[in-house]
Amino acid sequence: MTNEKMKVWAYFKHNAGDFSRHWGAYIMLISVTNLFIGLAVIPFFNFAAQQTLRIGHVPYITLTNLGQILTHDPGSLQFSPCWGCYYCYSFTGSSPS
């Protein structure tokens, strides 16, 4: 039992030391990744989804008119390469902003 605690403590000390030596790189990695996703990836998927819906003549999507869209113009949703990302950020309330 004591040997296990020592291994865990040594592992923790090793990782804490590693983090304290490289904390700037970790913060920079997280910051740059968040900026890239927020300023490039999300706007791209929003634009692509808007254009797909515009081409399909779909003014908006709700659960009320989703059945009508699927029956009258299914190509607007089925062939959208970014529908999953657009749905995730637009309708589930899990937007990063």
Summary of the structure (lengths in Angstrom):
residues: 97
radius of gyration: 22.7
end to end distance: 46.1
largest distance: 68.2
contacts: 211
relative contact order: 0.10
helix: 76%
strand: 0%
